Structures are given as C-alpha cells and as structure tokens.
Amino acid sequence: MMENKFEELRKDVQQIIDYIAAKEYHLANTKLAEAGDFLDELLDFSDQDEDLVEISRYQVLLNQLQQRINIAIQSN
C-alpha cells in the first residue's frame, strides 16, 4: 500500500520539476505545498523504518526544490 503512495509522491515531484523547468513557479509552489501536506500525512501514519527512510528522502528533496523555486523567483 505504501509503495503506491510513494509512486503518487514521485509523480508529484516530477510535476514540480516540470513546472520549474517551464518557469511556472506559482504552480510549482502550489504543487510543492500539496506534496508537503501529503508527505506529512504519510509520516503520521507510517511506522515501518523503511517507510520513514523513504519519507525522509522526500523531505530532503522537497526542501531542495523549495530552495530552487525561491532562488528562481528572487532572480526574476
């Protein structure tokens, strides 16, 4: 079950990356917020170490994407 959730999250991350590439920073920020909320929800209901490790990886990735969006917005 959790694998399906991570697949959904992976698709969200790819969409964020696509929005950044298209310079659609508002859409990227919106999708990033949705993905962050979803990740928080996963964290609330996860108790297996392997899931927690995967969630941690996505947290780092989302933080890096947020930084890229912020830098791109500031440079415009």
C-alpha atoms as a printed R data frame, in Angstrom:
   type eleno elety resid chain resno      x      y       z
1  ATOM     1    CA   MET     A     1  0.000  0.000   0.000
2  ATOM     2    CA   MET     A     2  2.733  2.451   0.964
3  ATOM     3    CA   GLU     A     3  4.537  1.819  -2.353
4  ATOM     4    CA   ASN     A     4  1.518  3.219  -4.207
5  ATOM     5    CA   LYS     A     5  1.684  6.330  -2.042
6  ATOM     6    CA   PHE     A     6  5.331  6.810  -2.890
7  ATOM     7    CA   GLU     A     7  4.520  6.400  -6.587
8  ATOM     8    CA   GLU     A     8  1.978  9.211  -6.271
9  ATOM     9    CA   LEU     A     9  4.567 11.327  -4.491
10 ATOM    10    CA   ARG     A    10  7.151 10.571  -7.181
11 ATOM    11    CA   LYS     A    11  4.714 11.810  -9.833
12 ATOM    12    CA   ASP     A    12  4.077 14.982  -7.834
13 ATOM    13    CA   VAL     A    13  7.817 15.621  -7.567
14 ATOM    14    CA   GLN     A    14  8.223 15.140 -11.315
15 ATOM    15    CA   GLN     A    15  5.408 17.600 -11.933
16 ATOM    16    CA   ILE     A    16  7.108 20.140  -9.652
17 ATOM    17    CA   ILE     A    17 10.346 19.708 -11.598
18 ATOM    18    CA   ASP     A    18  8.454 20.148 -14.873
19 ATOM    19    CA   TYR     A    19  6.836 23.355 -13.579
20 ATOM    20    CA   ILE     A    20 10.230 24.706 -12.522
21 ATOM    21    CA   ALA     A    21 11.667 23.909 -15.958
22 ATOM    22    CA   ALA     A    22  8.748 25.745 -17.561
23 ATOM    23    CA   LYS     A    23  9.282 28.698 -15.183
24 ATOM    24    CA   GLU     A    24  5.796 28.193 -13.769
25 ATOM    25    CA   TYR     A    25  6.936 28.940 -10.243
26 ATOM    26    CA   HIS     A    26  3.477 29.651  -8.821
27 ATOM    27    CA   LEU     A    27  2.238 26.252  -9.995
28 ATOM    28    CA   ALA     A    28  5.428 24.615  -8.696
29 ATOM    29    CA   ASN     A    29  4.919 26.229  -5.288
30 ATOM    30    CA   THR     A    30  1.295 25.111  -5.164
31 ATOM    31    CA   LYS     A    31  2.164 21.525  -6.085
32 ATOM    32    CA   LEU     A    32  5.065 21.579  -3.632
33 ATOM    33    CA   ALA     A    33  2.713 22.592  -0.813
34 ATOM    34    CA   GLU     A    34  0.319 19.780  -1.745
35 ATOM    35    CA   ALA     A    35  3.161 17.259  -1.834
36 ATOM    36    CA   GLY     A    36  4.425 18.506   1.523
37 ATOM    37    CA   ASP     A    37  0.990 18.086   3.083
38 ATOM    38    CA   PHE     A    38  0.736 14.593   1.626
39 ATOM    39    CA   LEU     A    39  4.192 13.744   2.961
40 ATOM    40    CA   ASP     A    40  3.168 14.945   6.427
41 ATOM    41    CA   GLU     A    41  0.119 12.711   6.235
42 ATOM    42    CA   LEU     A    42  2.271  9.729   5.266
43 ATOM    43    CA   LEU     A    43  4.569 10.461   8.178
44 ATOM    44    CA   ASP     A    44  1.631 10.496  10.596
45 ATOM    45    CA   PHE     A    45  0.543  7.018   9.536
46 ATOM    46    CA   SER     A    46  3.904  5.316   8.933
47 ATOM    47    CA   ASP     A    47  5.563  3.106  11.492
48 ATOM    48    CA   GLN     A    48  7.985  0.989   9.493
49 ATOM    49    CA   ASP     A    49 11.613  2.064   9.352
50 ATOM    50    CA   GLU     A    50 11.896  1.636   5.578
51 ATOM    51    CA   ASP     A    51  8.890  3.922   5.037
52 ATOM    52    CA   LEU     A    52 10.335  6.508   7.394
53 ATOM    53    CA   VAL     A    53 13.633  6.448   5.492
54 ATOM    54    CA   GLU     A    54 11.805  6.967   2.195
55 ATOM    55    CA   ILE     A    55  9.746  9.794   3.695
56 ATOM    56    CA   SER     A    56 12.949 11.420   4.926
57 ATOM    57    CA   ARG     A    57 14.418 11.286   1.414
58 ATOM    58    CA   TYR     A    58 11.347 13.004   0.011
59 ATOM    59    CA   GLN     A    59 11.503 15.660   2.735
60 ATOM    60    CA   VAL     A    60 15.066 16.488   1.695
61 ATOM    61    CA   LEU     A    61 14.094 16.546  -1.973
62 ATOM    62    CA   LEU     A    62 11.101 18.820  -1.387
63 ATOM    63    CA   ASN     A    63 13.291 21.181   0.642
64 ATOM    64    CA   GLN     A    64 15.821 21.341  -2.204
65 ATOM    65    CA   LEU     A    65 13.063 22.031  -4.715
66 ATOM    66    CA   GLN     A    66 11.697 24.801  -2.476
67 ATOM    67    CA   GLN     A    67 15.137 26.397  -2.398
68 ATOM    68    CA   ARG     A    68 15.389 26.241  -6.186
69 ATOM    69    CA   ILE     A    69 11.978 27.837  -6.590
70 ATOM    70    CA   ASN     A    70 12.865 30.608  -4.139
71 ATOM    71    CA   ILE     A    71 16.163 31.326  -5.911
72 ATOM    72    CA   ALA     A    72 14.422 31.384  -9.296
73 ATOM    73    CA   ILE     A    73 11.726 33.759  -8.042
74 ATOM    74    CA   GLN     A    74 14.313 36.096  -6.495
75 ATOM    75    CA   SER     A    75 16.366 36.211  -9.660
76 ATOM    76    CA   ASN     A    76 13.396 37.283 -11.797
